[in-house]
Amino acid sequence: MVFGLSGKGYYTLGAFSMMFGLGGLAFERWIGSKSRYILPFLIVINTMVMPIALPILPVKSMKEYSKFRQTKLNFTGPFRWEDGEI
């Protein structure tokens, strides 16, 4: 709906908590007992994303980590503003 009305993505932010809960429930039922095989994958992914989502690194280390992600991994998504500038 946001795409059809040219609105901002954060207009629907209030619905995300319900969608995450329902998505987690559906994912748990879909995966079932195979979840122990997915856990190592989730740990690796969360380790890569955690410095961006939580302030766990000092400022200097965060700058180096961000540069590494931008130059070596070509991952600029979290660093891009609405106008497209990085």
mmCIF file as gemmi writes it, N, C-alpha and C atoms, coordinates in Angstrom:
data_model
loop_
_atom_site.group_PDB
_atom_site.id
_atom_site.type_symbol
_atom_site.label_atom_id
_atom_site.label_alt_id
_atom_site.label_comp_id
_atom_site.label_asym_id
_atom_site.label_entity_id
_atom_site.label_seq_id
_atom_site.pdbx_PDB_ins_code
_atom_site.Cartn_x
_atom_site.Cartn_y
_atom_site.Cartn_z
_atom_site.occupancy
_atom_site.B_iso_or_equiv
_atom_site.pdbx_formal_charge
_atom_site.auth_seq_id
_atom_site.auth_asym_id
_atom_site.pdbx_PDB_model_num
ATOM 1 N N . MET Axp A 1 ? 0.811 -1.189 0 1 0 ? 1 A 1
ATOM 2 C CA . MET Axp A 1 ? 0 0 0 1 0 ? 1 A 1
ATOM 3 C C . MET Axp A 1 ? 0.851 1.248 0 1 0 ? 1 A 1
ATOM 4 N N . VAL Axp A 2 ? 1.965 1.217 0.687 1 0 ? 2 A 1
ATOM 5 C CA . VAL Axp A 2 ? 2.858 2.368 0.733 1 0 ? 2 A 1
ATOM 6 C C . VAL Axp A 2 ? 3.417 2.632 -0.662 1 0 ? 2 A 1
ATOM 7 N N . PHE Axp A 3 ? 3.703 1.575 -1.404 1 0 ? 3 A 1
ATOM 8 C CA . PHE Axp A 3 ? 4.252 1.754 -2.736 1 0 ? 3 A 1
ATOM 9 C C . PHE Axp A 3 ? 3.23 2.386 -3.678 1 0 ? 3 A 1
ATOM 10 N N . GLY Axp A 4 ? 1.987 2.011 -3.54 1 0 ? 4 A 1
ATOM 11 C CA . GLY Axp A 4 ? 0.94 2.541 -4.406 1 0 ? 4 A 1
ATOM 12 C C . GLY Axp A 4 ? 0.623 3.998 -4.128 1 0 ? 4 A 1
ATOM 13 N N . LEU Axp A 5 ? 0.856 4.46 -2.907 1 0 ? 5 A 1
ATOM 14 C CA . LEU Axp A 5 ? 0.521 5.825 -2.532 1 0 ? 5 A 1
ATOM 15 C C . LEU Axp A 5 ? 1.742 6.736 -2.45 1 0 ? 5 A 1
ATOM 16 N N . SER Axp A 6 ? 2.902 6.233 -2.8 1 0 ? 6 A 1
ATOM 17 C CA . SER Axp A 6 ? 4.167 6.996 -2.771 1 0 ? 6 A 1
ATOM 18 C C . SER Axp A 6 ? 4.492 7.518 -1.373 1 0 ? 6 A 1
ATOM 19 N N . GLY Axp A 7 ? 4.159 6.756 -0.352 1 0 ? 7 A 1
ATOM 20 C CA . GLY Axp A 7 ? 4.462 7.143 1.015 1 0 ? 7 A 1
ATOM 21 C C . GLY Axp A 7 ? 5.829 6.639 1.44 1 0 ? 7 A 1
ATOM 22 N N . LYS Axp A 8 ? 6.235 7.038 2.604 1 0 ? 8 A 1
ATOM 23 C CA . LYS Axp A 8 ? 7.512 6.589 3.162 1 0 ? 8 A 1
ATOM 24 C C . LYS Axp A 8 ? 7.343 5.21 3.791 1 0 ? 8 A 1
ATOM 25 N N . GLY Axp A 9 ? 8.408 4.449 3.842 1 0 ? 9 A 1
ATOM 26 C CA . GLY Axp A 9 ? 8.358 3.109 4.398 1 0 ? 9 A 1
ATOM 27 C C . GLY Axp A 9 ? 8.063 3.069 5.879 1 0 ? 9 A 1
ATOM 28 N N . TYR Axp A 10 ? 8.415 4.134 6.603 1 0 ? 10 A 1
ATOM 29 C CA . TYR Axp A 10 ? 8.212 4.126 8.042 1 0 ? 10 A 1
ATOM 30 C C . TYR Axp A 10 ? 6.776 4.459 8.437 1 0 ? 10 A 1
ATOM 31 N N . TYR Axp A 11 ? 5.91 4.752 7.503 1 0 ? 11 A 1
ATOM 32 C CA . TYR Axp A 11 ? 4.502 4.989 7.824 1 0 ? 11 A 1
ATOM 33 C C . TYR Axp A 11 ? 3.835 3.712 8.345 1 0 ? 11 A 1
ATOM 34 N N . THR Axp A 12 ? 4.295 2.576 7.914 1 0 ? 12 A 1
ATOM 35 C CA . THR Axp A 12 ? 3.697 1.303 8.321 1 0 ? 12 A 1
ATOM 36 C C . THR Axp A 12 ? 4.44 0.664 9.497 1 0 ? 12 A 1
ATOM 37 N N . LEU Axp A 13 ? 5.283 1.414 10.167 1 0 ? 13 A 1
ATOM 38 C CA . LEU Axp A 13 ? 6.124 0.872 11.227 1 0 ? 13 A 1
ATOM 39 C C . LEU Axp A 13 ? 5.318 0.231 12.357 1 0 ? 13 A 1
ATOM 40 N N . GLY Axp A 14 ? 4.144 0.726 12.659 1 0 ? 14 A 1
ATOM 41 C CA . GLY Axp A 14 ? 3.339 0.172 13.742 1 0 ? 14 A 1
ATOM 42 C C . GLY Axp A 14 ? 2.885 -1.254 13.483 1 0 ? 14 A 1
ATOM 43 N N . ALA Axp A 15 ? 2.785 -1.655 12.233 1 0 ? 15 A 1
ATOM 44 C CA . ALA Axp A 15 ? 2.323 -3.008 11.912 1 0 ? 15 A 1
ATOM 45 C C . ALA Axp A 15 ? 3.448 -4.041 11.96 1 0 ? 15 A 1
ATOM 46 N N . PHE Axp A 16 ? 4.688 -3.594 12.014 1 0 ? 16 A 1
ATOM 47 C CA . PHE Axp A 16 ? 5.807 -4.533 11.948 1 0 ? 16 A 1
ATOM 48 C C . PHE Axp A 16 ? 5.86 -5.478 13.135 1 0 ? 16 A 1
ATOM 49 N N . SER Axp A 17 ? 5.533 -5.025 14.337 1 0 ? 17 A 1
ATOM 50 C CA . SER Axp A 17 ? 5.618 -5.912 15.499 1 0 ? 17 A 1
ATOM 51 C C . SER Axp A 17 ? 4.642 -7.08 15.357 1 0 ? 17 A 1
ATOM 52 N N . MET Axp A 18 ? 3.447 -6.818 14.849 1 0 ? 18 A 1
ATOM 53 C CA . MET Axp A 18 ? 2.497 -7.909 14.64 1 0 ? 18 A 1
ATOM 54 C C . MET Axp A 18 ? 2.967 -8.839 13.522 1 0 ? 18 A 1
ATOM 55 N N . MET Axp A 19 ? 3.513 -8.268 12.468 1 0 ? 19 A 1
ATOM 56 C CA . MET Axp A 19 ? 3.975 -9.089 11.345 1 0 ? 19 A 1
ATOM 57 C C . MET Axp A 19 ? 5.166 -9.954 11.737 1 0 ? 19 A 1
ATOM 58 N N . PHE Axp A 20 ? 6.074 -9.415 12.57 1 0 ? 20 A 1
ATOM 59 C CA . PHE Axp A 20 ? 7.213 -10.212 13.031 1 0 ? 20 A 1
ATOM 60 C C . PHE Axp A 20 ? 6.742 -11.381 13.889 1 0 ? 20 A 1
ATOM 61 N N . GLY Axp A 21 ? 5.783 -11.131 14.771 1 0 ? 21 A 1
ATOM 62 C CA . GLY Axp A 21 ? 5.246 -12.201 15.615 1 0 ? 21 A 1
ATOM 63 C C . GLY Axp A 21 ? 4.587 -13.299 14.794 1 0 ? 21 A 1
ATOM 64 N N . LEU Axp A 22 ? 3.744 -12.913 13.853 1 0 ? 22 A 1
ATOM 65 C CA . LEU Axp A 22 ? 3.076 -13.908 13.008 1 0 ? 22 A 1
ATOM 66 C C . LEU Axp A 22 ? 4.074 -14.623 12.092 1 0 ? 22 A 1
ATOM 67 N N . GLY Axp A 23 ? 5.046 -13.886 11.597 1 0 ? 23 A 1
ATOM 68 C CA . GLY Axp A 23 ? 6.067 -14.512 10.75 1 0 ? 23 A 1
ATOM 69 C C . GLY Axp A 23 ? 6.914 -15.502 11.529 1 0 ? 23 A 1
ATOM 70 N N . GLY Axp A 24 ? 7.246 -15.17 12.787 1 0 ? 24 A 1
ATOM 71 C CA . GLY Axp A 24 ? 8 -16.094 13.616 1 0 ? 24 A 1
ATOM 72 C C . GLY Axp A 24 ? 7.229 -17.365 13.919 1 0 ? 24 A 1
ATOM 73 N N . LEU Axp A 25 ? 5.946 -17.221 14.171 1 0 ? 25 A 1
ATOM 74 C CA . LEU Axp A 25 ? 5.107 -18.382 14.42 1 0 ? 25 A 1
ATOM 75 C C . LEU Axp A 25 ? 5.01 -19.272 13.181 1 0 ? 25 A 1
ATOM 76 N N . ALA Axp A 26 ? 4.802 -18.666 12.032 1 0 ? 26 A 1
ATOM 77 C CA . ALA Axp A 26 ? 4.726 -19.439 10.789 1 0 ? 26 A 1
ATOM 78 C C . ALA Axp A 26 ? 6.058 -20.112 10.481 1 0 ? 26 A 1
ATOM 79 N N . PHE Axp A 27 ? 7.17 -19.396 10.719 1 0 ? 27 A 1
ATOM 80 C CA . PHE Axp A 27 ? 8.495 -19.962 10.465 1 0 ? 27 A 1
ATOM 81 C C . PHE Axp A 27 ? 8.755 -21.149 11.385 1 0 ? 27 A 1
ATOM 82 N N . GLU Axp A 28 ? 8.37 -21.032 12.653 1 0 ? 28 A 1
ATOM 83 C CA . GLU Axp A 28 ? 8.566 -22.126 13.609 1 0 ? 28 A 1
ATOM 84 C C . GLU Axp A 28 ? 7.768 -23.362 13.201 1 0 ? 28 A 1
ATOM 85 N N . ARG Axp A 29 ? 6.559 -23.166 12.762 1 0 ? 29 A 1
ATOM 86 C CA . ARG Axp A 29 ? 5.751 -24.312 12.329 1 0 ? 29 A 1
ATOM 87 C C . ARG Axp A 29 ? 6.29 -24.913 11.042 1 0 ? 29 A 1
ATOM 88 N N . TRP Axp A 30 ? 6.811 -24.078 10.163 1 0 ? 30 A 1
ATOM 89 C CA . TRP Axp A 30 ? 7.331 -24.557 8.881 1 0 ? 30 A 1
ATOM 90 C C . TRP Axp A 30 ? 8.635 -25.339 9.07 1 0 ? 30 A 1
ATOM 91 N N . ILE Axp A 31 ? 9.529 -24.834 9.923 1 0 ? 31 A 1
ATOM 92 C CA . ILE Axp A 31 ? 10.832 -25.464 10.143 1 0 ? 31 A 1
ATOM 93 C C . ILE Axp A 31 ? 10.709 -26.661 11.083 1 0 ? 31 A 1
ATOM 94 N N . GLY Axp A 32 ? 10.006 -26.495 12.188 1 0 ? 32 A 1
ATOM 95 C CA . GLY Axp A 32 ? 9.824 -27.591 13.139 1 0 ? 32 A 1
ATOM 96 C C . GLY Axp A 32 ? 11.11 -28.019 13.803 1 0 ? 32 A 1
ATOM 97 N N . SER Axp A 33 ? 11.415 -29.302 13.74 1 0 ? 33 A 1
ATOM 98 C CA . SER Axp A 33 ? 12.584 -29.845 14.443 1 0 ? 33 A 1
ATOM 99 C C . SER Axp A 33 ? 13.886 -29.632 13.683 1 0 ? 33 A 1
ATOM 100 N N . LYS Axp A 34 ? 13.825 -29.091 12.479 1 0 ? 34 A 1
ATOM 101 C CA . LYS Axp A 34 ? 15.053 -28.833 11.708 1 0 ? 34 A 1
ATOM 102 C C . LYS Axp A 34 ? 15.749 -27.546 12.127 1 0 ? 34 A 1
ATOM 103 N N . SER Axp A 35 ? 15.228 -26.879 13.139 1 0 ? 35 A 1
ATOM 104 C CA . SER Axp A 35 ? 15.766 -25.578 13.532 1 0 ? 35 A 1
ATOM 105 C C . SER Axp A 35 ? 17.204 -25.662 14.039 1 0 ? 35 A 1
ATOM 106 N N . ARG Axp A 36 ? 17.6 -26.813 14.552 1 0 ? 36 A 1
ATOM 107 C CA . ARG Axp A 36 ? 18.983 -26.916 15.055 1 0 ? 36 A 1
ATOM 108 C C . ARG Axp A 36 ? 20.007 -26.816 13.932 1 0 ? 36 A 1
ATOM 109 N N . TYR Axp A 37 ? 19.608 -27.08 12.698 1 0 ? 37 A 1
ATOM 110 C CA . TYR Axp A 37 ? 20.524 -26.944 11.565 1 0 ? 37 A 1
ATOM 111 C C . TYR Axp A 37 ? 20.606 -25.502 11.078 1 0 ? 37 A 1
ATOM 112 N N . ILE Axp A 38 ? 19.598 -24.713 11.355 1 0 ? 38 A 1
ATOM 113 C CA . ILE Axp A 38 ? 19.55 -23.335 10.891 1 0 ? 38 A 1
ATOM 114 C C . ILE Axp A 38 ? 20.23 -22.393 11.885 1 0 ? 38 A 1
ATOM 115 N N . LEU Axp A 39 ? 20.325 -22.778 13.139 1 0 ? 39 A 1
ATOM 116 C CA . LEU Axp A 39 ? 20.881 -21.925 14.173 1 0 ? 39 A 1
ATOM 117 C C . LEU Axp A 39 ? 22.295 -21.421 13.869 1 0 ? 39 A 1
ATOM 118 N N . PRO Axp A 40 ? 23.245 -22.252 13.419 1 0 ? 40 A 1
ATOM 119 C CA . PRO Axp A 40 ? 24.575 -21.711 13.09 1 0 ? 40 A 1
ATOM 120 C C . PRO Axp A 40 ? 24.526 -20.653 11.983 1 0 ? 40 A 1
ATOM 121 N N . PHE Axp A 41 ? 23.672 -20.852 10.996 1 0 ? 41 A 1
ATOM 122 C CA . PHE Axp A 41 ? 23.521 -19.862 9.921 1 0 ? 41 A 1
ATOM 123 C C . PHE Axp A 41 ? 22.998 -18.537 10.48 1 0 ? 41 A 1
ATOM 124 N N . LEU Axp A 42 ? 22.019 -18.59 11.354 1 0 ? 42 A 1
ATOM 125 C CA . LEU Axp A 42 ? 21.47 -17.377 11.934 1 0 ? 42 A 1
ATOM 126 C C . LEU Axp A 42 ? 22.485 -16.648 12.811 1 0 ? 42 A 1
ATOM 127 N N . ILE Axp A 43 ? 23.319 -17.394 13.503 1 0 ? 43 A 1
ATOM 128 C CA . ILE Axp A 43 ? 24.349 -16.778 14.344 1 0 ? 43 A 1
ATOM 129 C C . ILE Axp A 43 ? 25.355 -16.023 13.488 1 0 ? 43 A 1
ATOM 130 N N . VAL Axp A 44 ? 25.766 -16.606 12.37 1 0 ? 44 A 1
ATOM 131 C CA . VAL Axp A 44 ? 26.723 -15.936 11.481 1 0 ? 44 A 1
ATOM 132 C C . VAL Axp A 44 ? 26.117 -14.668 10.893 1 0 ? 44 A 1
ATOM 133 N N . ILE Axp A 45 ? 24.888 -14.752 10.414 1 0 ? 45 A 1
ATOM 134 C CA . ILE Axp A 45 ? 24.232 -13.58 9.834 1 0 ? 45 A 1
ATOM 135 C C . ILE Axp A 45 ? 24.058 -12.48 10.876 1 0 ? 45 A 1
ATOM 136 N N . ASN Axp A 46 ? 23.624 -12.84 12.081 1 0 ? 46 A 1
ATOM 137 C CA . ASN Axp A 46 ? 23.433 -11.839 13.126 1 0 ? 46 A 1
ATOM 138 C C . ASN Axp A 46 ? 24.746 -11.209 13.566 1 0 ? 46 A 1
ATOM 139 N N . THR Axp A 47 ? 25.831 -11.966 13.539 1 0 ? 47 A 1
ATOM 140 C CA . THR Axp A 47 ? 27.13 -11.414 13.894 1 0 ? 47 A 1
ATOM 141 C C . THR Axp A 47 ? 27.552 -10.348 12.893 1 0 ? 47 A 1
ATOM 142 N N . MET Axp A 48 ? 27.214 -10.534 11.627 1 0 ? 48 A 1
ATOM 143 C CA . MET Axp A 48 ? 27.567 -9.549 10.611 1 0 ? 48 A 1
ATOM 144 C C . MET Axp A 48 ? 26.686 -8.3 10.689 1 0 ? 48 A 1
ATOM 145 N N . VAL Axp A 49 ? 25.441 -8.446 11.09 1 0 ? 49 A 1
ATOM 146 C CA . VAL Axp A 49 ? 24.498 -7.33 11.103 1 0 ? 49 A 1
ATOM 147 C C . VAL Axp A 49 ? 24.516 -6.576 12.431 1 0 ? 49 A 1
ATOM 148 N N . MET Axp A 50 ? 24.905 -7.233 13.51 1 0 ? 50 A 1
ATOM 149 C CA . MET Axp A 50 ? 24.81 -6.656 14.839 1 0 ? 50 A 1
ATOM 150 C C . MET Axp A 50 ? 25.515 -5.302 14.996 1 0 ? 50 A 1
ATOM 151 N N . PRO Axp A 51 ? 26.714 -5.086 14.473 1 0 ? 51 A 1
ATOM 152 C CA . PRO Axp A 51 ? 27.338 -3.764 14.663 1 0 ? 51 A 1
ATOM 153 C C . PRO Axp A 51 ? 26.549 -2.622 14.038 1 0 ? 51 A 1
ATOM 154 N N . ILE Axp A 52 ? 25.747 -2.9 13.031 1 0 ? 52 A 1
ATOM 155 C CA . ILE Axp A 52 ? 24.944 -1.834 12.433 1 0 ? 52 A 1
ATOM 156 C C . ILE Axp A 52 ? 23.685 -1.6 13.264 1 0 ? 52 A 1
ATOM 157 N N . ALA Axp A 53 ? 23.098 -2.649 13.784 1 0 ? 53 A 1
ATOM 158 C CA . ALA Axp A 53 ? 21.831 -2.538 14.502 1 0 ? 53 A 1
ATOM 159 C C . ALA Axp A 53 ? 22.005 -2.08 15.952 1 0 ? 53 A 1
ATOM 160 N N . LEU Axp A 54 ? 23.111 -2.452 16.591 1 0 ? 54 A 1
ATOM 161 C CA . LEU Axp A 54 ? 23.343 -2.104 17.99 1 0 ? 54 A 1
ATOM 162 C C . LEU Axp A 54 ? 24.682 -1.382 18.137 1 0 ? 54 A 1
ATOM 163 N N . PRO Axp A 55 ? 24.766 -0.409 19.006 1 0 ? 55 A 1
ATOM 164 C CA . PRO Axp A 55 ? 26.041 0.305 19.193 1 0 ? 55 A 1
ATOM 165 C C . PRO Axp A 55 ? 26.997 -0.489 20.085 1 0 ? 55 A 1
ATOM 166 N N . ILE Axp A 56 ? 27.6 -1.53 19.533 1 0 ? 56 A 1
ATOM 167 C CA . ILE Axp A 56 ? 28.488 -2.372 20.341 1 0 ? 56 A 1
ATOM 168 C C . ILE Axp A 56 ? 29.971 -2.096 20.068 1 0 ? 56 A 1
ATOM 169 N N . LEU Axp A 57 ? 30.277 -1.385 18.978 1 0 ? 57 A 1
ATOM 170 C CA . LEU Axp A 57 ? 31.661 -1.071 18.646 1 0 ? 57 A 1
ATOM 171 C C . LEU Axp A 57 ? 31.987 0.373 18.994 1 0 ? 57 A 1
ATOM 172 N N . PRO Axp A 58 ? 33.242 0.654 19.341 1 0 ? 58 A 1
ATOM 173 C CA . PRO Axp A 58 ? 33.646 2.057 19.5 1 0 ? 58 A 1
ATOM 174 C C . PRO Axp A 58 ? 33.568 2.773 18.141 1 0 ? 58 A 1
ATOM 175 N N . VAL Axp A 59 ? 33.552 4.089 18.161 1 0 ? 59 A 1
ATOM 176 C CA . VAL Axp A 59 ? 33.362 4.877 16.94 1 0 ? 59 A 1
ATOM 177 C C . VAL Axp A 59 ? 34.444 4.568 15.911 1 0 ? 59 A 1
ATOM 178 N N . LYS Axp A 60 ? 35.686 4.491 16.331 1 0 ? 60 A 1
ATOM 179 C CA . LYS Axp A 60 ? 36.786 4.238 15.397 1 0 ? 60 A 1
ATOM 180 C C . LYS Axp A 60 ? 36.637 2.862 14.738 1 0 ? 60 A 1
ATOM 181 N N . SER Axp A 61 ? 36.319 1.862 15.528 1 0 ? 61 A 1
ATOM 182 C CA . SER Axp A 61 ? 36.139 0.514 14.986 1 0 ? 61 A 1
ATOM 183 C C . SER Axp A 61 ? 34.932 0.453 14.059 1 0 ? 61 A 1
ATOM 184 N N . MET Axp A 62 ? 33.871 1.183 14.388 1 0 ? 62 A 1
ATOM 185 C CA . MET Axp A 62 ? 32.684 1.195 13.54 1 0 ? 62 A 1
ATOM 186 C C . MET Axp A 62 ? 32.98 1.841 12.197 1 0 ? 62 A 1
ATOM 187 N N . LYS Axp A 63 ? 33.795 2.892 12.183 1 0 ? 63 A 1
ATOM 188 C CA . LYS Axp A 63 ? 34.173 3.52 10.916 1 0 ? 63 A 1
ATOM 189 C C . LYS Axp A 63 ? 34.962 2.541 10.048 1 0 ? 63 A 1
ATOM 190 N N . GLU Axp A 64 ? 35.9 1.821 10.65 1 0 ? 64 A 1
ATOM 191 C CA . GLU Axp A 64 ? 36.688 0.839 9.902 1 0 ? 64 A 1
ATOM 192 C C . GLU Axp A 64 ? 35.809 -0.305 9.392 1 0 ? 64 A 1
ATOM 193 N N . TYR Axp A 65 ? 34.905 -0.768 10.221 1 0 ? 65 A 1
ATOM 194 C CA . TYR Axp A 65 ? 33.993 -1.849 9.838 1 0 ? 65 A 1
ATOM 195 C C . TYR Axp A 65 ? 33.082 -1.399 8.691 1 0 ? 65 A 1
ATOM 196 N N . SER Axp A 66 ? 32.581 -0.183 8.778 1 0 ? 66 A 1
ATOM 197 C CA . SER Axp A 66 ? 31.724 0.343 7.715 1 0 ? 66 A 1
ATOM 198 C C . SER Axp A 66 ? 32.483 0.481 6.41 1 0 ? 66 A 1
ATOM 199 N N . LYS Axp A 67 ? 33.713 0.973 6.474 1 0 ? 67 A 1
ATOM 200 C CA . LYS Axp A 67 ? 34.54 1.086 5.258 1 0 ? 67 A 1
ATOM 201 C C . LYS Axp A 67 ? 34.799 -0.284 4.642 1 0 ? 67 A 1
ATOM 202 N N . PHE Axp A 68 ? 35.079 -1.276 5.492 1 0 ? 68 A 1
ATOM 203 C CA . PHE Axp A 68 ? 35.311 -2.635 5.011 1 0 ? 68 A 1
ATOM 204 C C . PHE Axp A 68 ? 34.076 -3.17 4.294 1 0 ? 68 A 1
ATOM 205 N N . ARG Axp A 69 ? 32.908 -2.968 4.878 1 0 ? 69 A 1
ATOM 206 C CA . ARG Axp A 69 ? 31.667 -3.451 4.252 1 0 ? 69 A 1
ATOM 207 C C . ARG Axp A 69 ? 31.39 -2.746 2.936 1 0 ? 69 A 1
ATOM 208 N N . GLN Axp A 70 ? 31.717 -1.462 2.859 1 0 ? 70 A 1
ATOM 209 C CA . GLN Axp A 70 ? 31.452 -0.717 1.633 1 0 ? 70 A 1
ATOM 210 C C . GLN Axp A 70 ? 32.446 -1.051 0.53 1 0 ? 70 A 1
ATOM 211 N N . THR Axp A 71 ? 33.721 -1.159 0.868 1 0 ? 71 A 1
ATOM 212 C CA . THR Axp A 71 ? 34.735 -1.364 -0.167 1 0 ? 71 A 1
ATOM 213 C C . THR Axp A 71 ? 34.937 -2.834 -0.519 1 0 ? 71 A 1
ATOM 214 N N . LYS Axp A 72 ? 35.119 -3.679 0.456 1 0 ? 72 A 1
ATOM 215 C CA . LYS Axp A 72 ? 35.42 -5.088 0.191 1 0 ? 72 A 1
ATOM 216 C C . LYS Axp A 72 ? 34.182 -5.918 -0.142 1 0 ? 72 A 1
ATOM 217 N N . LEU Axp A 73 ? 33.073 -5.689 0.585 1 0 ? 73 A 1
ATOM 218 C CA . LEU Axp A 73 ? 31.872 -6.493 0.396 1 0 ? 73 A 1
ATOM 219 C C . LEU Axp A 73 ? 30.853 -5.829 -0.53 1 0 ? 73 A 1
ATOM 220 N N . ASN Axp A 74 ? 31.089 -4.558 -0.879 1 0 ? 74 A 1
ATOM 221 C CA . ASN Axp A 74 ? 30.185 -3.786 -1.732 1 0 ? 74 A 1
ATOM 222 C C . ASN Axp A 74 ? 28.763 -3.785 -1.171 1 0 ? 74 A 1
ATOM 223 N N . PHE Axp A 75 ? 28.66 -3.61 0.126 1 0 ? 75 A 1
ATOM 224 C CA . PHE Axp A 75 ? 27.373 -3.614 0.829 1 0 ? 75 A 1
ATOM 225 C C . PHE Axp A 75 ? 27.122 -2.209 1.354 1 0 ? 75 A 1
ATOM 226 N N . THR Axp A 76 ? 26.291 -1.45 0.662 1 0 ? 76 A 1
ATOM 227 C CA . THR Axp A 76 ? 26.051 -0.064 1.026 1 0 ? 76 A 1
ATOM 228 C C . THR Axp A 76 ? 24.626 0.193 1.476 1 0 ? 76 A 1
ATOM 229 N N . GLY Axp A 77 ? 23.785 -0.823 1.573 1 0 ? 77 A 1
ATOM 230 C CA . GLY Axp A 77 ? 22.377 -0.651 1.907 1 0 ? 77 A 1
ATOM 231 C C . GLY Axp A 77 ? 22.104 0.172 3.155 1 0 ? 77 A 1
ATOM 232 N N . PRO Axp A 78 ? 22.666 -0.186 4.318 1 0 ? 78 A 1
ATOM 233 C CA . PRO Axp A 78 ? 22.359 0.573 5.531 1 0 ? 78 A 1
ATOM 234 C C . PRO Axp A 78 ? 22.96 1.982 5.538 1 0 ? 78 A 1
ATOM 235 N N . PHE Axp A 79 ? 23.868 2.27 4.63 1 0 ? 79 A 1
ATOM 236 C CA . PHE Axp A 79 ? 24.556 3.564 4.621 1 0 ? 79 A 1
ATOM 237 C C . PHE Axp A 79 ? 23.967 4.521 3.587 1 0 ? 79 A 1
ATOM 238 N N . ARG Axp A 80 ? 22.92 4.126 2.903 1 0 ? 80 A 1
ATOM 239 C CA . ARG Axp A 80 ? 22.321 4.936 1.848 1 0 ? 80 A 1
ATOM 240 C C . ARG Axp A 80 ? 21.158 5.758 2.4 1 0 ? 80 A 1
ATOM 241 N N . TRP Axp A 81 ? 21.165 7.071 2.111 1 0 ? 81 A 1
ATOM 242 C CA . TRP Axp A 81 ? 20.093 7.974 2.53 1 0 ? 81 A 1
ATOM 243 C C . TRP Axp A 81 ? 18.936 7.901 1.54 1 0 ? 81 A 1
ATOM 244 N N . GLU Axp A 82 ? 17.85 8.585 1.857 1 0 ? 82 A 1
ATOM 245 C CA . GLU Axp A 82 ? 16.668 8.571 1.001 1 0 ? 82 A 1
ATOM 246 C C . GLU Axp A 82 ? 16.94 9.158 -0.379 1 0 ? 82 A 1
ATOM 247 N N . ASP Axp A 83 ? 17.866 10.119 -0.46 1 0 ? 83 A 1
ATOM 248 C CA . ASP Axp A 83 ? 18.15 10.723 -1.751 1 0 ? 83 A 1
ATOM 249 C C . ASP Axp A 83 ? 19.153 9.921 -2.58 1 0 ? 83 A 1
ATOM 250 N N . GLY Axp A 84 ? 19.595 8.776 -2.071 1 0 ? 84 A 1
ATOM 251 C CA . GLY Axp A 84 ? 20.496 7.895 -2.795 1 0 ? 84 A 1
ATOM 252 C C . GLY Axp A 84 ? 21.963 8.081 -2.469 1 0 ? 84 A 1
ATOM 253 N N . GLU Axp A 85 ? 22.308 9.114 -1.698 1 0 ? 85 A 1
ATOM 254 C CA . GLU Axp A 85 ? 23.706 9.339 -1.324 1 0 ? 85 A 1
ATOM 255 C C . GLU Axp A 85 ? 24.133 8.353 -0.25 1 0 ? 85 A 1
ATOM 256 N N . ILE Axp A 86 ? 25.428 7.993 -0.299 1 0 ? 86 A 1
ATOM 257 C CA . ILE Axp A 86 ? 25.987 7.09 0.696 1 0 ? 86 A 1
ATOM 258 C C . ILE Axp A 86 ? 26.729 7.911 1.729 1 0 ? 86 A 1
